[in-house]
Amino acid sequence: MESSTKINNPADIMVIVIYFLVTLAVGIWAMFLSNRGTVGGFFLAGRSMVWWPIGASLFASNIGSGHFVGLAGTGAAAGIAIGGFEWNALVILFVLGWLFVPIYIRAGVVTMPEYLKKRFGGRRIQMYLSVLSLLLYIFTKISADMFSGAIFIQMAMGLNLYLAIIILLAVTGLYTITGGLAAVIYTDTLQTFIMMVGSLILTGFAFAKVGGYEAFMEKYMNAIPSNISYGNVIIDPKCYTPRADSFHIFRDPITGDLPWPGLTFGLSILALWYWCTDQVIVQRCLSAKNMSHVKAGCILCGYLKLLPMFVMVMPGMISRILYTDMVACVVPSICESYCGTQVGCSNIAYPKLVVDLMPNGLRGLMLSVMLASLMSSLTSIFNSASTLFTMDIYTRIRTRASERELMLAGRLFILALIGVSIAWIPVVQSAQSGQLFDYIQSITSYLGPPIAATFLLAIFCKRVNEEGAFWGLFSGLVVGLVRMIAEFAYGSGSCVNPTSCPKIICGVHYLYFAIILFGISAIIILVISLITEPIPDVHLYGLCWTLRNSKEQRIDLDADERMEEPESKEDESEGDEEQGWLKKAYNWFCGFDQQKEPKLSKEEQEAIQKKLTDTSEEPFWRKVMNMNGIFLLAVAVFCHAFFA
C-alpha cells in the first residue's frame, strides 16, 4: 500500500483521546440517569425518551463505518445512484412512525419476535425470527462494520488490526453492558453530532480541492486510471470508464447496475424489513414517551438521511478524481499492491481522502468520526441482540428466571457476542470482495423479504394465521438460501474476471430477486392462511390495523402458557446491611441496587401497562407531526426527481 500520512502527531492523538473520554462520560452519565435494574429500564430506557435522541440514535444505529466505506466506495466506482438507498428511507420512516409503531405499542411488546408470537401464537415463528436475526447481526452488520473500521484504522494509524478492534469492542461492550438502551441512545446522539460535523468539514475540503460542483462533475467523468492492461490482455473500457449515467439515480431497468424498478420497489421491500421490523431500529421507537415523540424522531432521522449523498457518496467520487490510479485501479496485481485485494480498491476511497486531505487535528477528528460510526452501530447491535436473546430465547430455556437473572443473561450474551465478533475477523479479512455495500444489500435481499412480507400481512391482513406465516417464512428462507449459496459458491467475480454462475441463478439482479422473493412468500402466506382456520378476533384486538383502536380486552394466544409461569422471586437480593462492599459495588455497577422499589398492587401494574400501551396524541401535536411527515415525503420526491 502507498505510504500515507499516519495519525501519529500530538494534535490528532489529543482529539481522539478527548473523543473517547467524552463518549465514556456521556455513557456513565446515562447510567446514572436511567433505571438499569429492570427489564423495561435496560432494554427500553423505561419508555421515557424524547424525540431528538431517538432520531439521532435511529440515524447513528443505521450509519455505521460500513456506510462511510461502502457508500463512498460504490460512489467512486459507479456514481450517485447508491445514494438512492439512503433517500428511500425517507418514505419508509414515515411508514414506520405512522403505521407500524402504533401497532407495536398497542401490542405491548419489547421485541419483534414477541409481536409475532402474540399475533400468531405458538413458539416456532418467534424462535425462527430470533435466531435468524442474531445470525444476520453477526454475519452482515457486525462483520461489515468491523471490516470497514479495520480498513480505516490500518490506513490511518498502522495499528495491529486485532489490538485496535479488541479495544473498540471492549469500550463499546462496557457501556452497553452497564448502561442499557438509555446509555446507547445518548451516546448515539453524541456520535451523530460528531459524525455530521466531521463529515461536513471533510466534504468542504474535498469540494474545495476539486474546484467546486461543476468541476467535480466534469473531472469525475474523466477519472480513468493510467494502467489498463496486464500482460497481453487489454481490459474492457467499461471496467474503468465512469458510467455515462453516473449522475443519475434512476437507471436503465435492464442494463443499469441499480435498475430503477429495483431501486423503487425492491429496495422498498428491503427498507421495510430493515426500518419497520428490525429490532435495532424499532427498539429505539418503542423507548419513546409517546407517539408524538416517535413520529418526531422518525422525521429527524429522515432529514439526517438526506446528508449521506453529499457527505459520503460524493466525497467518494472526489477521491476517485484525486487518487484515480489507486481508487479506480483495475489491474489485479496493481490493486493488490494498493489495498490487498485483486478485485478493486474502491473501498479505500473515503479513508484515503481523510488521511491525505485533512490537516493535523482534523484528521484525528475524522478518525473519531469513523470510530463513532463503528461504535454507535456495534453498541446498538449488542443491546438489541441481547434483548432478542434474553426475551425470546433465554426465557424459553429458563421459564422461571427472575428479572435479576434475565439482566445477567442479557449482559453475558453481549460478552459472548463480542467473542464471536473477534473470532469472525479472519473470515471478514479473507472476504475482501471490494463491493462491501453490495455484499450487505445482497445478503439482506436473500433473507429479508420473507420477514417483510410476514410483518406486512400480519399487521394489515387479520385473516393471516400461524400456519400461513410459518410456511411463508420457511419457503422464502429456502428460496433465498439457494440463491445465496449458489452466488457464494461461484463467487461474485469482477469486471476483469466475471463469475461463472449460471444466468438463471445469478443473472437476476438482487433487487429484482427481492421483489420475486417477497411475492412468493406473500402468496404462500395468503394461500395457506385461507385454506386453514382463521384466528378469532378476540385474540387480535390491538394487533392488526383494522382492530387497532378496539376497546375490547384482548386474550393473548399465549395467555394460558403465561398463567402457568409462577411469579419471579423479587426477594432474592440480600439487604445492603448484610452485603460486603464487593457485593454492593457489583450491584451498583449492574444497576441491581435500583430494584428496591415498593411492590405494586395489581391495579397499579394495570395502570402502568395501560400507559405503556397508550398511542393517543394531543390533537395539536398530531397535526404538527402530520404536517411535518407530509413535508418530509415532499422533500423525498423532490430529491429523487432532481437527481433522476
Disulfide bonds with the S-S distance in Angstrom:
Cys239-Cys495 1.72
Cys329-Cys335 2.15
Cys339-Cys345 1.96
Cys501-Cys506 1.88
